[in-house]
């Protein structure tokens, strides 16, 4: 994060604008809406800007900035909005020397703060900023948000503020209080406020406070997909953002973790080969513990929790402990990685079936039903098979699979670090070290791999 977003209270606070033209006016409008007292320095000033200055009970200094003695520390912030970059830079340098917040319009290197694109639903304010790199994109996103955020949200924010002290007195625990508000915003109360039915809205919140009981804990078993955050389901994202505790695996990418609720407690229980941060029994115990404390727990797992994710074992433990849970499927690595590698798992001309296998079984041995796997019109997808890949290839060949059967290794699939290496059963194991392939890697075996040259799209850009 290159900038730190804050919301300034500027009611009746002195703010300085250097410049009297249209650029200065656009910034002055925003400051005036926030209640600031405007001072403008410029040898000329537009009429509508002058009206804003007068309305804000500010002052206009009819002078060039260079000829004016200004006590910059008397102002909360300064905006340099002339059409002369030299003057704007001089304003910036003077403010920097005095540790005064300064914005030089359309000149990011000479800005200590940025003016974001704003969605005004007062008292609810939403801002979008790009650190000055793409103001057009910020405005485009603002337009999308304008359509998505009802104007009644401002009324709802104001209504909530009036009731906040009473809710806080009734529900002392901040986590429980947050759940109360979330449940309330999902109830009919929101529409009553939007429609100005204040009497009914007051009745509903009073009733909710009377009926309030300590929430019961619940576990969300959520599949995070193979790595690309755009592959998350809508339900997964919603539950990730409302969970009090997030218990996550090694395969959950950082961009996905960044989408979790910011103030949620995050507990890493990742597992690598022969290196388990927390053993499975400990993970099960953590889920039960936090849910029993009334917490909403998101158990975030890479891929899909029910495909080699031990999700079944975890919810068996929850069921035995009487803990409520729900399961959110995710895009499993086989689907995500094959799609991003341009390899269809089935194809009418090449494969009429697909089989998911794990090369890392409970006893640590890749012993598989080899005879069943040697079938020409079938795709094999191997999870966690990188370490035993050489033995797996040897076994398949020994049981009759042709040595030139195409094989693809998809490392860190769907992420910016994705790497795909193609070979055959006879030579793919030797390419692991040659191309420095590392886990997590998915192995795809079958004639469908030969379609990659035509169908791969992710790397083309």
C-alpha positions as CSV (number, residue, x, y, z in Angstrom):
1,X,0.0,0.0,0.0
2,X,1.7,3.1,-1.3
3,X,-0.7,5.6,0.4
4,X,-2.5,5.7,3.7
5,X,-6.1,6.7,3.3
6,X,-7.6,9.0,6.0
7,X,-10.7,11.1,6.3
8,X,-10.1,14.7,7.5
9,X,-12.6,16.7,9.5
10,X,-12.3,20.2,7.9
11,X,-15.4,21.9,9.3
12,X,-14.4,25.6,9.9
13,X,-10.8,24.7,9.3
14,X,-8.6,27.1,7.3
15,X,-7.4,25.6,4.0
16,X,-5.3,27.4,1.4
17,X,-5.6,27.2,-2.4
18,X,-3.0,28.8,-4.6
19,X,-4.6,29.5,-8.0
20,X,-7.9,31.2,-9.1
21,X,-8.9,29.3,-12.2
22,X,-11.0,26.3,-13.1
23,X,-8.6,23.7,-11.6
24,X,-8.6,25.6,-8.3
25,X,-12.4,25.8,-8.4
26,X,-12.9,22.0,-8.7
27,X,-10.8,21.4,-5.6
28,X,-12.5,24.3,-3.8
29,X,-15.9,22.7,-4.3
30,X,-14.9,19.6,-2.5
31,X,-13.3,21.5,0.4
32,X,-16.4,23.7,0.7
33,X,-18.7,20.7,0.9
34,X,-16.5,19.5,3.8
35,X,-17.1,22.8,5.6
36,X,-13.6,24.2,5.2
37,X,-12.8,27.9,5.4
38,X,-11.1,28.8,2.1
39,X,-8.3,31.2,1.4
40,X,-7.3,31.7,-2.2
41,X,-4.1,33.4,-3.4
42,X,-4.2,34.5,-7.1
43,X,-3.9,37.6,-9.2
44,X,-7.2,36.6,-10.8
45,X,-10.2,34.6,-9.6
46,X,-13.2,33.2,-11.3
47,X,-16.6,34.4,-10.1
48,X,-17.9,31.0,-8.9
49,X,-14.7,30.4,-7.0
50,X,-15.1,33.8,-5.3
51,X,-18.6,32.9,-4.3
52,X,-17.3,29.7,-2.6
53,X,-14.7,31.8,-0.7
54,X,-17.3,34.2,0.5
55,X,-19.7,31.5,1.4
56,X,-17.0,29.7,3.4
57,X,-16.3,32.9,5.3
58,X,-12.8,32.8,3.9
59,X,-10.7,35.4,2.1
60,X,-9.3,36.2,-1.3
61,X,-5.7,37.5,-1.5
62,X,-5.4,39.4,-4.8
63,X,-1.7,38.7,-5.3
64,X,0.9,36.4,-6.9
65,X,2.0,33.6,-4.6
66,X,5.6,34.8,-5.0
67,X,4.8,38.2,-3.7
68,X,2.7,37.0,-0.7
69,X,4.0,36.4,2.8
70,X,2.1,33.3,3.8
71,X,2.2,31.6,7.2
72,X,1.6,28.0,5.9
73,X,1.3,26.6,9.4
74,X,-1.9,28.5,9.8
75,X,-3.6,26.1,7.4
76,X,-4.7,22.5,7.8
77,X,-3.8,21.7,4.2
78,X,-2.7,23.5,1.0
79,X,-3.6,22.9,-2.6
80,X,-1.3,24.2,-5.4
81,X,-3.7,24.6,-8.4
82,X,-2.1,27.0,-10.8
83,X,-1.2,26.3,-14.4
84,X,2.4,27.0,-13.7
85,X,4.4,24.0,-12.6
86,X,7.2,26.1,-11.2
87,X,4.8,27.9,-8.8
88,X,3.2,24.6,-7.8
89,X,6.6,23.1,-7.1
90,X,7.5,26.1,-5.0
91,X,4.3,25.8,-3.0
92,X,5.1,22.1,-2.4
93,X,8.6,22.7,-1.3
94,X,7.5,25.5,1.1
95,X,4.9,23.2,2.6
96,X,7.3,20.3,3.0
97,X,9.6,22.6,4.9
98,X,6.8,23.4,7.3
99,X,5.4,19.8,7.5
100,X,2.1,21.0,6.1
101,X,-0.1,18.6,4.0
102,X,0.1,19.7,0.3
103,X,-1.4,18.6,-3.0
104,X,-0.1,19.8,-6.3
105,X,-2.8,19.1,-8.8
106,X,-2.0,16.5,-11.4
107,X,1.6,16.4,-10.2
108,X,2.0,13.2,-8.0
109,X,5.7,13.7,-7.2
110,X,4.8,17.0,-5.6
111,X,1.9,15.8,-3.5
112,X,1.9,14.8,0.2
113,X,-1.7,13.8,-0.1
114,X,-4.0,12.9,-3.0
115,X,-7.6,14.0,-3.5
116,X,-9.6,10.8,-4.3
117,X,-12.6,10.2,-6.4
118,X,-15.5,10.5,-4.0
119,X,-18.9,8.8,-3.6
120,X,-20.9,11.1,-1.3
121,X,-23.6,9.4,0.8
122,X,-23.2,11.7,3.8
123,X,-22.4,10.9,6.5
124,X,-21.1,7.8,4.6
125,X,-18.2,8.7,2.3
126,X,-16.5,6.3,0.0
127,X,-13.3,7.3,-1.8
128,X,-11.2,5.7,-4.5
129,X,-7.6,6.6,-5.1
130,X,-4.8,5.3,-7.4
131,X,-1.8,7.2,-5.9
132,X,-2.0,9.6,-8.8
133,X,-1.2,7.0,-11.3
134,X,-4.6,6.7,-13.0
135,X,-7.2,9.3,-12.0
136,X,-9.4,8.3,-15.0
137,X,-9.6,4.7,-13.7
138,X,-10.4,6.0,-10.2
139,X,-13.3,8.0,-11.6
140,X,-14.5,5.0,-13.6
141,X,-14.6,2.9,-10.5
142,X,-16.4,5.7,-8.7
143,X,-19.0,5.6,-11.4
144,X,-19.5,1.9,-10.9
145,X,-19.8,2.3,-7.2
146,X,-22.2,5.2,-7.6
147,X,-24.6,2.8,-9.3
148,X,-24.1,0.0,-6.7
149,X,-24.4,2.0,-3.5
150,X,-28.0,3.2,-2.9
151,X,-28.4,6.9,-1.9
152,X,-30.3,5.6,1.2
153,X,-27.0,4.4,2.6
154,X,-26.4,7.8,4.0
155,X,-29.7,7.7,5.8
156,X,-28.8,4.3,7.2
157,X,-25.4,5.5,8.4
158,X,-27.1,8.5,10.2
159,X,-29.8,6.2,11.7
160,X,-27.0,3.8,13.0
161,X,-25.1,6.7,14.5
162,X,-28.2,7.7,16.6
163,X,-28.6,4.2,17.9
164,X,-25.0,3.4,18.4
165,X,-24.7,4.5,22.1
166,X,-27.7,2.4,23.1
167,X,-26.5,-0.6,21.2
168,X,-23.0,-0.3,22.7
169,X,-24.6,-0.1,26.2
170,X,-26.6,-3.2,25.6
171,X,-23.9,-5.3,23.8
172,X,-20.5,-4.6,25.4
173,X,-18.5,-7.2,23.4
174,X,-17.3,-5.5,20.2
175,X,-17.3,-8.7,18.2
176,X,-20.8,-9.5,19.2
177,X,-21.9,-5.9,18.5
178,X,-20.5,-6.2,15.0
179,X,-22.6,-9.3,14.4
180,X,-25.6,-7.5,15.7
181,X,-25.2,-4.7,13.2
182,X,-24.4,-7.1,10.3
183,X,-27.6,-9.0,11.1
184,X,-29.6,-5.8,11.4
185,X,-28.4,-4.5,8.0
186,X,-29.4,-7.8,6.4
187,X,-32.9,-7.5,7.9
188,X,-36.0,-5.5,6.7
189,X,-34.8,-2.5,8.8
190,X,-32.6,-1.3,6.0
191,X,-35.5,-0.8,3.5
192,X,-37.5,0.9,6.2
193,X,-34.8,3.5,6.7
194,X,-34.3,3.9,2.9
195,X,-38.1,4.6,2.6
196,X,-38.0,7.1,5.5
197,X,-40.2,4.8,7.7
198,X,-38.3,5.9,10.8
199,X,-41.0,4.8,13.3
200,X,-41.0,1.3,12.0
201,X,-37.2,1.2,11.8
202,X,-37.0,2.3,15.4
203,X,-39.4,-0.4,16.4
204,X,-37.4,-3.1,14.6
205,X,-34.1,-2.1,16.2
206,X,-35.7,-1.9,19.6
207,X,-37.1,-5.4,19.1
208,X,-33.7,-6.7,17.9
209,X,-32.1,-5.4,21.1
210,X,-34.7,-7.0,23.3
211,X,-34.4,-10.3,21.5
212,X,-30.6,-10.2,21.3
213,X,-28.8,-13.3,22.6
214,X,-25.1,-14.2,22.5
215,X,-24.4,-15.6,19.0
216,X,-23.4,-19.2,18.6
217,X,-20.2,-20.0,16.9
218,X,-20.0,-21.5,13.4
219,X,-17.3,-22.8,11.1
220,X,-17.2,-21.9,7.4
221,X,-15.2,-24.5,5.5
222,X,-14.2,-22.4,2.4
223,X,-12.4,-23.5,-0.7
224,X,-10.1,-20.6,-1.8
225,X,-9.4,-22.0,-5.2
226,X,-5.9,-22.5,-6.7
227,X,-4.5,-19.0,-6.2
228,X,-6.1,-16.4,-8.4
229,X,-8.4,-14.3,-6.2
230,X,-10.8,-13.7,-9.1
231,X,-11.7,-17.4,-9.0
232,X,-13.2,-17.0,-5.5
233,X,-17.0,-17.6,-5.3
234,X,-19.2,-14.8,-4.1
235,X,-20.2,-16.8,-1.1
236,X,-16.6,-17.5,-0.2
237,X,-15.7,-13.8,-0.3
238,X,-18.8,-12.8,1.8
239,X,-17.9,-15.3,4.5
240,X,-14.2,-14.5,4.5
241,X,-15.1,-10.9,5.1
242,X,-17.4,-11.6,8.1
243,X,-15.4,-14.2,9.9
244,X,-13.9,-13.3,13.3
245,X,-11.1,-15.9,12.9
246,X,-9.4,-17.2,9.7
247,X,-7.5,-20.5,9.9
248,X,-5.6,-20.9,6.7
249,X,-3.4,-23.3,4.8
250,X,0.0,-22.9,3.0
251,X,-1.7,-23.0,-0.4
252,X,-3.9,-19.9,0.2
253,X,-2.3,-17.1,-1.7
254,X,-1.5,-13.7,-0.2
255,X,-3.9,-11.8,-2.5
256,X,-6.7,-14.0,-1.3
257,X,-5.7,-13.5,2.4
258,X,-5.8,-9.7,1.7
259,X,-9.5,-10.1,1.0
260,X,-10.3,-11.5,4.5
261,X,-11.7,-9.1,7.1
262,X,-8.8,-6.9,8.0
263,X,-9.2,-7.1,11.8
264,X,-9.9,-10.9,11.9
265,X,-7.5,-13.0,13.8
266,X,-5.5,-15.0,11.3
267,X,-3.9,-18.3,12.3
268,X,-1.5,-20.1,9.9
269,X,-1.7,-23.9,10.0
270,X,0.1,-24.6,6.7
271,X,1.4,-28.0,5.8
272,X,4.4,-28.8,3.7
273,X,5.9,-32.3,3.2
274,X,7.2,-33.5,6.5
275,X,6.7,-30.0,8.0
276,X,3.2,-29.4,9.5
277,X,2.9,-26.1,11.2
278,X,-0.1,-27.5,13.1
279,X,-1.0,-31.3,12.9
280,X,-4.4,-32.1,11.7
281,X,-5.6,-33.0,15.2
282,X,-4.5,-29.6,16.4
283,X,-6.4,-27.9,13.5
284,X,-9.6,-29.8,14.4
285,X,-9.2,-28.7,18.0
286,X,-8.7,-25.0,17.0
287,X,-11.9,-25.1,14.9
288,X,-13.9,-26.5,17.9
289,X,-12.3,-24.1,20.4
290,X,-13.0,-20.8,18.5
291,X,-16.5,-21.8,17.5
292,X,-17.3,-22.8,21.1
293,X,-16.3,-19.3,22.1
294,X,-19.1,-17.9,19.8
295,X,-16.7,-17.0,17.0
296,X,-17.4,-17.2,13.3
297,X,-14.5,-19.2,12.0
298,X,-13.4,-19.4,8.4
299,X,-11.4,-22.5,7.6
300,X,-9.7,-21.3,4.4
301,X,-8.2,-24.1,2.3
302,X,-6.6,-24.0,-1.1
303,X,-8.5,-25.5,-4.0
304,X,-11.7,-27.3,-2.9
305,X,-11.9,-28.6,0.7
306,X,-13.4,-31.9,-0.4
307,X,-10.8,-32.9,-3.0
308,X,-7.7,-34.0,-1.1
309,X,-8.2,-31.2,1.3
310,X,-9.2,-33.3,4.4
311,X,-12.3,-31.2,4.7
312,X,-14.3,-34.3,5.4
313,X,-12.2,-35.1,8.5
314,X,-12.6,-31.6,9.8
315,X,-16.4,-31.4,9.6
316,X,-16.6,-34.9,11.1
317,X,-14.9,-33.4,14.2
318,X,-17.2,-30.4,14.2
319,X,-20.3,-32.7,13.9
320,X,-19.1,-34.8,16.9
321,X,-18.6,-31.6,18.9
322,X,-22.0,-30.2,18.0
323,X,-20.6,-27.2,16.2
324,X,-22.6,-25.7,13.3
325,X,-20.8,-25.5,10.0
326,X,-21.3,-24.9,6.3
327,X,-19.1,-25.9,3.3
328,X,-18.3,-23.6,0.4
329,X,-16.8,-25.4,-2.5
330,X,-13.9,-23.9,-4.4
331,X,-12.3,-24.4,-7.8
332,X,-10.1,-27.3,-7.4
333,X,-6.5,-27.2,-8.7
334,X,-7.3,-29.7,-11.4
335,X,-9.9,-27.4,-13.0
336,X,-8.1,-24.1,-12.3
337,X,-4.6,-25.1,-13.3
338,X,-5.5,-27.1,-16.3
339,X,-7.7,-24.2,-17.6
340,X,-4.9,-21.6,-17.1
341,X,-2.4,-24.0,-18.8
342,X,-4.7,-24.4,-21.8
343,X,-5.2,-28.2,-21.2
344,X,-8.8,-29.4,-21.3
345,X,-9.2,-32.4,-19.0
346,X,-11.7,-34.0,-21.3
347,X,-12.0,-33.8,-25.1
348,X,-14.2,-35.9,-27.4
349,X,-11.2,-36.9,-29.5
350,X,-8.7,-37.5,-26.7
351,X,-10.2,-38.3,-23.3
352,X,-13.7,-39.4,-22.3
353,X,-12.9,-39.6,-18.6
354,X,-10.7,-37.9,-16.0
355,X,-9.3,-39.3,-12.8
356,X,-8.1,-37.3,-9.8
357,X,-5.3,-39.0,-7.8
358,X,-3.0,-38.1,-4.9
359,X,0.7,-39.1,-5.0
360,X,0.9,-38.4,-1.2
361,X,-1.2,-41.1,0.5
362,X,-1.8,-41.5,4.2
363,X,1.2,-43.9,4.6
364,X,3.4,-41.6,2.4
365,X,3.6,-44.1,-0.4
366,X,2.4,-43.5,-4.0
367,X,1.0,-47.0,-4.3
368,X,-1.9,-46.6,-6.7
369,X,-4.2,-49.0,-8.7
370,X,-1.8,-49.0,-11.6
371,X,-3.7,-51.4,-13.9
372,X,-6.8,-49.1,-13.7
373,X,-4.8,-46.1,-14.7
374,X,-3.4,-47.4,-17.9
375,X,-6.1,-46.5,-20.3
376,X,-5.6,-44.6,-23.5
377,X,-8.7,-42.3,-23.5
378,X,-8.3,-41.1,-19.9
379,X,-6.7,-38.1,-18.3
380,X,-4.9,-38.5,-15.0
381,X,-4.5,-35.6,-12.7
382,X,-2.1,-36.1,-9.9
383,X,-2.1,-33.9,-6.8
384,X,1.0,-33.8,-4.5
385,X,2.9,-36.1,-6.8
386,X,6.1,-34.1,-7.4
387,X,8.4,-35.9,-5.0
388,X,7.3,-39.4,-6.2
389,X,7.0,-38.4,-9.9
390,X,9.9,-40.6,-11.2
391,X,8.5,-43.7,-9.5
392,X,5.0,-42.9,-10.7
393,X,6.1,-42.6,-14.3
394,X,8.1,-45.9,-14.0
395,X,5.1,-47.7,-12.6
396,X,2.8,-46.5,-15.3
397,X,5.2,-47.5,-18.1
398,X,5.8,-50.9,-16.4
399,X,2.0,-51.5,-16.4
400,X,1.7,-50.9,-20.1
401,X,1.3,-47.1,-20.6
402,X,3.3,-45.9,-23.6
403,X,6.5,-44.0,-22.7
404,X,5.7,-41.1,-25.1
405,X,2.4,-40.3,-23.3
406,X,2.3,-36.5,-22.9
407,X,2.7,-35.1,-19.4
408,X,2.4,-31.5,-18.1
409,X,3.6,-30.1,-14.8
410,X,1.7,-26.9,-13.8
411,X,3.5,-25.2,-10.9
412,X,1.8,-22.4,-8.9
413,X,-1.1,-22.5,-11.4
414,X,-3.4,-19.5,-11.9
415,X,-0.9,-17.2,-10.1
416,X,1.5,-14.7,-11.7
417,X,4.3,-17.2,-10.9
418,X,2.6,-20.0,-13.0
419,X,5.1,-22.2,-14.8
420,X,4.2,-25.0,-17.2
421,X,6.6,-27.7,-18.4
422,X,5.6,-30.4,-20.9
423,X,7.2,-33.7,-21.5
424,X,6.5,-37.4,-21.7
425,X,6.3,-40.2,-19.1
426,X,9.8,-41.1,-20.2
427,X,11.5,-37.7,-19.6
428,X,9.2,-35.5,-17.4
429,X,10.9,-36.5,-14.1
430,X,14.3,-35.2,-15.4
431,X,12.7,-31.9,-16.2
432,X,11.8,-31.1,-12.5
433,X,15.3,-30.1,-11.6
434,X,16.1,-28.8,-15.0
435,X,13.3,-26.2,-14.9
436,X,13.4,-25.8,-11.1
437,X,9.8,-26.9,-10.6
438,X,8.6,-26.5,-7.0
439,X,5.5,-27.3,-5.1
440,X,2.6,-26.7,-5.4
441,X,2.6,-28.5,-8.7
442,X,-0.1,-30.4,-10.5
443,X,0.7,-33.3,-12.8
444,X,-1.5,-33.9,-15.9
445,X,-1.0,-37.1,-17.8
446,X,-2.9,-37.8,-21.0
447,X,-3.1,-37.0,-24.7
448,X,-5.1,-33.8,-23.9
449,X,-1.7,-32.3,-23.0
450,X,-0.8,-32.2,-26.7
451,X,-3.5,-29.5,-27.1
452,X,-1.7,-27.0,-25.0
453,X,0.2,-25.5,-28.0
454,X,-3.1,-24.5,-29.6
455,X,-5.2,-23.7,-26.5
456,X,-2.9,-22.1,-24.0
457,X,-4.1,-18.5,-23.5
458,X,-2.8,-17.4,-20.1
459,X,0.8,-16.8,-21.1
460,X,0.0,-15.2,-24.4
461,X,-0.9,-11.8,-22.9
